Amino acid sequence: MSNSIKKIGVMTSGGDSPGMNAAIRSVVRACAYHKIECYGIYRGYEGMIDGDFVQMDARSVKGIINKGGTILKSARSQTFRTKEGRAKAHEELIKAGIDSLVVIGGDGSFTGAMIFNQEFGFPVMGIPGTIDNDIFGTTHTLGYDTALNTVVDAIDKIRDTASSHNRLFFVEVMGRDVGHIALNVGIAGGAEEILIPEEDLGLDRLVESLRRSKKSGKSSSIVVVAEGDKIGKSVFELKDYVDQNMEGYDVRVSVLGHMQRGGAPSCFDRVLASRMGVRAVESLIAGKSNFMVGLKNDIIDLTPFDQAVKGKSKINMELLRVSDIMSI
């Protein structure tokens, strides 16, 4: 193993997700275990440019494994998108003696890390933290499992009022580019229809499906809509269309929004974060760089940044078939 790594910086970037704190904890304690100094970088790349660093030890991260959000804060940095901004960030890291990075975030964060590595040869490892599960090279991103449980709990509550009032609810969940959340929570929540970016159901087919559900004896319905679904311009347009073309339902919309990002991470996300943090640190120690740590077949593995950023995560097509059968 290489002994050239002396100080590792850890940061969270982009949108927050449950499990980020657990990953920070894992990185810090893995550093302590291997007798390497660890520095937390506040506010992502913006904090890197400002030199907003704090030294962390094993006790600095006590009591955070169960906390949502990120104690290091997160921010999107326009300045880091410029060569001058990245040069200033590199200068601040060198000044602090930090010689490698662990970046916890999504594809935008990894793109920044990849460019930073190419320009300065700075060792970088990534941990995927995003509830959308939209990163290639891992079956689960940090926060995805927690978000699923949060959304299913919300749908269960919405189902109570839908059935009490013979209502049709459109429930919008996160997923601008992929439908992982919508597809899984739709099945788990017993949704009558699931609308995702990957499949264009069409407005007429949607109404026909809802009519079949009503004809079969269903007095209420739940339709889960990924925010990136292409059928209508918005979930409210879907509501208006169904209002105009279908009688007998009181149609409502519930946009779950940022509540999906919050809350204590699930057991799965806490364990995953712990495994990923250790692998990220030990990979840097072993001289590896420009990789993302991911979960494949329950094994923690590495994927090159360029593949993680350019690749596209795919939905499980079998789940679509299961959804159709379950909604009969």
N, C-alpha and C positions, 0 to 999 in steps of 0.2 A: 504493500500500500504506500501511496505517496504521502510525504509529510510536508509538502509545499504549502498546503492550505493552513492558514493560521487564524484568520478572522472571517467568519461567514456573516453576511447581512441577510436578513429575512424581511420580506415586505408583502403586503396584500394590495392588490390593484384591481380596478374595475368595480363591478357590482359586488356587494357583499353576499356571502352565502353561509348558512350554518355549517360549522365544521372548520371554518378558517382559524378560529382561536385554538381549536384542538391541534391543527397543523402547526401553528406558531409554537405551541407548547412542545410538540414533538421535535421540531427543528432545534429549539433552544436546548432541550434536554439531551438530544442526540449529540449536540455539540459539547455539552458539559461532560457527557459520558466519554467522548473521545478527546477530552481536554483541548478543545478548540474554543476560542472566544466567539461569542455571538452578539450581533448588534441588530436591534430592531430598527427598521426604517419607517418613520411615520409618513402617512399620506402618500404611499406608493412612489411613483416616479417623481411627483412634485416635491415630496419630502427629500428624495435623493438629491435633486438639484439644489435644494436649500440646505443640505447637510444636516437634516433633522434626524439624528441618530441617537440611540440610547443603548448602552451595554446591558445585556440581559443574562441572567444566570438561571439555574434550575428553580430557584425560589421566586423569580420574577414572574413566572407563569403559573403559579399555584392558583387553583380555584377557577380556571378559565375553560377547562375542557367541556363544561356543560353550558357555556355561554354562547349565544348567537352573536352575529356581527363580527367585528374585529377590533381588538384593543389597539392595534396599530393604525386604525382608521384607513380609509381608502379615498382615492381621488382620481379623477381623470386629468391627465396633464397634456395640454396643448404644446407647452414649451418643449417637452421631451420629444415631440414629433419633429423638432428641428435638430439639425446637426449641432448647432451651438448649444442647445439645451442638453443634448446627450454628452457633449464634451464637458459641460459644467458638472453634470452628474458624475462623470468619470473622475474629474478632478477632486470632487468632494469625497468620493470613495477612497481614492489613493491617499488623500490627506488624512483620512481616519484610519488608514491601514487595513481597510476591508479589501480582501483579495478574491472574494467569490460571492455569489448571490443565490438565494432561493426565492423565486417569485411565485406567489400564490395568487392565481387569477384565471382569466379566460383567454380566448384566442387573441384578443387585442393586446393583452398584457404579454403574452408569449411572443407576439410579433415584435413588440418593443424590445423584449429581451434578446430575441434572435438578432435583430439589427445591431443592438448594443454589443453583442458578442462578436459579430462580424467586423465592426468598426474598431474595437479595442482589444479583441482577443480575451475578453473578461469572462472567466468561468461562470456559467449560469445553469441552474436546474429549475424546472417548473413543476408546480403542483396544481392540478386543475381544480379550481374552485368556482363553480357556477351551478345554479339550480337547474339550468336548461338541459344539462347533459349533452351538450352539442359539440363536444370536442372529440376528434378522432384519436384513437389510441388507448381508450379506457372505456370499460363498460359502465362505469359510474364516476361522475365527478362529485367533488365534495359539496354537500348541500342538497343534492338531487333526492336522495332517499327521504330526508327530513321534509323537503317541500312536498313530496308525494303524500306523506302522512298528514301534513298541515291541510292540504287541499281536500283530501278524502274526508277529514273531520268536518271541514266547512260544507262539503256537498251533503254529508249526512244530515247536517242541521237544516240546510236548504230543502232537502227532501221532506223533512217533517212539515214545513209550512206549505210546500207545494202540494202534498197529498191532502192537507187540511182544507185547502181552498180550491182544489181542481185547477192548479196553476201549471203553466209551462215556464220553466226557468232556463234562460240561456246563462250559463256560468262561464265567464271568460277567465282562462288561466294563462300563465306566462308560457312563452314558446314562440318567439318571433320567426325563427327559421326552421325549427323542428318541433314535432308533436309528441315528444316522449312523455311529457307531463300529462297532456290531455288524454293520450291514448291509455296510459296506465290508470289514471284516476277515474277515467270514464268507465273502464271495466270494473274497477274496485267499487265505484259509487253506484253502479247499476244504471248508468246513463242510457237513454234510448237512442241517442246519436252522439257521435264524436266527430268534431270537425277539426282537421289538422292541415298544415300547409302542404303535406305530401300528397294528399288526396282531395280532389275537387268534387265534392258531392253534388253541388249545384242546388240552386234555390228550389226548383220544382221538385227535384228528387227528395229534398229535405222535407218539404210540405207533404209529399206523398207518403214518406216514411212516418211522419207524425200522424197522418190520417189512419194509417194501418195500425199504429199503436193504440189510437183512440178506439178504433173499430174492434180491436181485440179485447177491449175492456179496461184499458188503462185510463184512469181519470186524471192523472198528472204525468208530467214528463220533465226529465232533465236532459238538456243538450249541453255538452261540454265543448267549449270553443277555444282552440289555441289562438293567441293574439295575432299570429301570423297567418291565420286561415284566409284563403283567397276568395271565398264565396261572396262576401259582401265587403263594403268599404269599412264597416265596423260592425260590432255585435249589435249595436242599436239599429242598424239598417236591417239586419236579420229579423229583429223583433218587429219592426214596422212591416216587413214583407209578410211575415206569418200572421200578424194582426189583420192585414188586408185580405189574406187568402185562406184563412182558416177560422171557422167559428167554434165557439164552445170552450175556448181556453182564455184565461186571463194571463197574458204573457208578461213576464218580468225579466229583468236583466240584473245579474250580480257580477260585478268585475272585482275579482279578488285582489288584484294589484300587488303591492309590495308586502302585504302580510305574508305572502308565500316565501319571502326571503328571511323572515324573522323566526325567532323561537329557538329553544334549546335543540342542539343537534341530536339526532337519533343515535342509538347504540351503534348502528352500522356506520354512520358517518364519523363517529368518534374513533372507532377502531380503524377505519380506512384512513383517516387523517394521521393517526399515530403511525401506521405502517408506511404511508407515503413520506412523512417527514423524516423518518429514520433512513429510508432508502435514498432520499434526496441528499442528505448530508453525507452518507457513506459513499454515494456515487461521486460527489465532489472530492472527497478524500482520496478515492481511487483514481482520480485524474480525469473523470468524465465531465463533459460539458455540452450545453446546447441540446439537452434532452428534457422531455416531460416524463414524470413518473405517472404510471397509470395502472389500472387493474385489468388483467386479462385472464379469464378462466381462474379467478381467485388467486392469481399470482401477481405480485407487484413487478412490473416490467418497465422498460424504458422505450420511448418513442421519440425520434428526432423532432425537434421543434418544427422544421419545415413540413413534415408529414402531419403533425398534430394541427398545424394552422391551416394547411391547404386541404387536408382530407376532410371528408364529410361523414359525420356519424349517421347511421341509418336506423330507422325504426324497425321494429320486429314485425314483419308482415303477417306472421301467424296471429299476432294480437288483433289485427284488423278482422281476421276471420272469426276469431273467438268473440270479438265484440258484436259482430253481426248475428252470431248464434245466440248470444246471451240477451240480445235486445228484442227477441221475438215476442 
